[in-house]
Amino acid sequence: MEQSNFSADAAVVGLGRVGLPLALTLADRGLKVIGIDNDPARLGAIRDGRMPFSESGAQEVLTRVSAAGTLSLDDHVATAAGARHIVLTLGTPSFSHIEIDMRDIRSALDDLLGVLVKGHTLTLRSTVAPGTTEFVAGYLAKHRGFRIGEEVFVAHVPERIAAGRFLAEIDTLPCIVGGVGERSGDVAAELFEAFSAPIVKTTPVQAELAKIWANILRYTNFALPNLLMMDCERYGANVFEVIDLINRDYPRGGIAKPGLTAGTCLRKDFAFSEERSNAPGMLLAVSRVNESVPLFLLEGAKRRLGTLAGRKVAVLGLAFKADTDDERDSLAHKLIRLLERELADVCVHDPHVSGPTATLQAALQDAEAVFLAANHSEFRDPRLLEKLAQACSKHCLVIDPWDCWGAGQVFGYASELATLSGAAS
Ligand SMILES: NC(=O)c1ccc[n+]([C@@H]2O[C@H](COP(=O)([O-])OP(=O)(O)OC[C@H]3O[C@@H](n4cnc5c(N)ncnc54)[C@H](O)[C@@H]3O)[C@@H](O)[C@H]2O)c1
């Protein structure tokens, strides 16, 4: 990278699930990095050499980087001005007003405003509503008079790697760079040349749209099988058989399997598009389908078992997707709240999340219904069927929208699952 007067190469503001892996990997490639976060617990964990959340392979990188001393930590956003490249990896939730909540970005911008100098590059790595990168550039021009793209550089370089896959994809997934003005794209791209992934330059709004619409596509892709699952229940059809009929040897794409579709990104990113949609409500309908899956599963269980009041119900999985410890915006929590409102005795097990949950044995013991709320690898193991058979009665209802064992039943009885899945000897 070009020589400069800055004491560090890069500052990463917000050491969350996106920022920390980025800061660590840049530091591991020999760059001098400042990591900034205002959460003392998070900084404390990193200082102690402990990953504050699970990210495949990141603990080893943290250990290496701690020994090398290439990552310094701070709790003041303004400290980021010591680096030539300032990367914002702050949270961007959505308000219930169907509008991006930019308070963290605005607050960081205000902290940086007085300390930015010519030569700085400000890169938005967070997912943002279309137009946000131009807003940030305009904000700096308005309040500091910088010529953006000539004196100070502003770009959007969206994070497109899924949690848990950072190290697997950072050197391969094309890196989209949307720079404002003449040179922002080129200058922002220099930082990401530390990785070997191809760099694709475009305009800021196209970078913003590409990121948001990749998530909209996934969110919608999962809503369709979820809606089909509900339709199949209404018509007395088997959703997995219908999916097989759709997909088998069909040469023009296929449909995914149903499941609980949520998580912090998918649940909010469509709202950034709904802010000013040409088809208002279309994506809200997608959201309503995914959000109604917990209630659909609960009502299906009640249709088969009668009231759940005072009956033991096991919920397996709290995380929002398979094999992660991330519970943010997980529909498992919604399912549990709904079950509690039925006065069920709920017992939860998740081998991945950081908070305490019951053991698998304790959750299953004498359960009358078992909900698979996440499709963790542990739950896809056919040996779980044996445990189910031992711990629950054969009349126990197993609710498995993922088809974890290939039994092909969203609502199946413990007694028949092993046979249906082909696991019975
Ligand atoms: N998590 C993912 O898998 C993922 C994937 C792609 C994109 N994104 C996007 O990346 C962005 C960050 O997501 P995340 O999951 O890493 O969020 P996160 O909540 O895990 O991380 C944000 C971090 O910023 C810190 N922070 C908040 N305000 C601060 C301030 N004023 N000063 C310093 N630190 C501050 C928080 O303490 C936290 O550690 C979001 O826009 C998200 O939509 C996330």
The ligand as a Tripos MOL2 file, in Angstrom:
@<TRIPOS>MOLECULE
LIG
   44    48     1     0     0
SMALL
NO_CHARGES

@<TRIPOS>ATOM
      1 N1        -23.6310  -10.4340   10.6380 N.am      1 LIG1
      2 C1        -23.5750  -10.7280    9.3550 C.2       1 LIG1
      3 O1        -23.5030  -11.8920    8.9920 O.2       1 LIG1
      4 C2        -23.5730   -9.6410    8.2890 C.ar      1 LIG1
      5 C3        -23.3000  -10.0200    6.9800 C.ar      1 LIG1
      6 C4        -23.2700   -9.0370    5.9980 C.ar      1 LIG1
      7 C5        -23.5270   -7.7190    6.3330 C.ar      1 LIG1
      8 N2        -23.8230   -7.3770    7.6170 N.ar      1 LIG1
      9 C6        -24.0320   -5.9580    7.9120 C.3       1 LIG1
     10 O2        -22.8610   -5.4840    8.5610 O.3       1 LIG1
     11 C7        -23.1830   -4.4980    9.5540 C.3       1 LIG1
     12 C8        -22.6520   -4.9240   10.9050 C.3       1 LIG1
     13 O3        -23.2960   -6.1180   11.2800 O.3       1 LIG1
     14 P1        -22.7880   -6.9730   12.5240 P.3       1 LIG1
     15 O4        -23.5800   -8.2280   12.5240 O.co2     1 LIG1
     16 O5        -21.2980   -7.0580   12.5370 O.co2     1 LIG1
     17 O6        -23.2370   -6.0350   13.7350 O.3       1 LIG1
     18 P2        -22.8000   -6.1710   15.2560 P.3       1 LIG1
     19 O7        -23.9180   -5.6050   16.0640 O.co2     1 LIG1
     20 O8        -22.3180   -7.5730   15.5320 O.co2     1 LIG1
     21 O9        -21.5330   -5.2050   15.3600 O.3       1 LIG1
     22 C9        -21.5960   -3.8420   15.5100 C.3       1 LIG1
     23 C10       -20.5130   -3.4420   16.5080 C.3       1 LIG1
     24 O10       -20.4610   -2.0290   16.5460 O.3       1 LIG1
     25 C11       -20.2750   -1.6090   17.8900 C.3       1 LIG1
     26 N3        -20.7330   -0.2290   17.9930 N.ar      1 LIG1
     27 C12       -22.0090    0.2490   17.9390 C.ar      1 LIG1
     28 N4        -22.0030    1.5970   18.0130 N.ar      1 LIG1
     29 C13       -20.7030    1.9680   18.0970 C.ar      1 LIG1
     30 C14       -20.0480    3.2330   18.2040 C.ar      1 LIG1
     31 N5        -20.7290    4.3740   18.2260 N.pl3     1 LIG1
     32 N6        -18.7080    3.2460   18.3050 N.ar      1 LIG1
     33 C15       -17.9990    2.0980   18.2690 C.ar      1 LIG1
     34 N7        -18.5560    0.8810   18.1820 N.ar      1 LIG1
     35 C16       -19.8920    0.8180   18.0960 C.ar      1 LIG1
     36 C17       -21.0870   -2.6120   18.7070 C.3       1 LIG1
     37 O11       -20.6390   -2.6770   20.0390 O.3       1 LIG1
     38 C18       -20.8130   -3.9150   17.9400 C.3       1 LIG1
     39 O12       -19.6910   -4.5990   18.4400 O.3       1 LIG1
     40 C19       -24.6970   -4.3350    9.4670 C.3       1 LIG1
     41 O13       -25.0000   -3.3110    8.5760 O.3       1 LIG1
     42 C20       -25.1560   -5.6590    8.8970 C.3       1 LIG1
     43 O14       -26.3930   -5.5340    8.2360 O.3       1 LIG1
     44 C21       -23.8280   -8.3130    8.5970 C.ar      1 LIG1
@<TRIPOS>BOND
     1     1     2 1
     2     2     3 2
     3     2     4 1
     4     4     5 ar
     5     4    44 ar
     6     5     6 ar
     7     6     7 ar
     8     7     8 ar
     9     8     9 1
    10     8    44 ar
    11     9    10 1
    12     9    42 1
    13    10    11 1
    14    11    12 1
    15    11    40 1
    16    12    13 1
    17    13    14 1
    18    14    15 2
    19    14    16 1
    20    14    17 1
    21    17    18 1
    22    18    19 2
    23    18    20 1
    24    18    21 1
    25    21    22 1
    26    22    23 1
    27    23    24 1
    28    23    38 1
    29    24    25 1
    30    25    26 1
    31    25    36 1
    32    26    27 ar
    33    26    35 ar
    34    27    28 ar
    35    28    29 ar
    36    29    30 ar
    37    29    35 ar
    38    30    31 1
    39    30    32 ar
    40    32    33 ar
    41    33    34 ar
    42    34    35 ar
    43    36    37 1
    44    36    38 1
    45    38    39 1
    46    40    41 1
    47    40    42 1
    48    42    43 1
@<TRIPOS>SUBSTRUCTURE
     1 LIG1         1 GROUP 0 **** ****
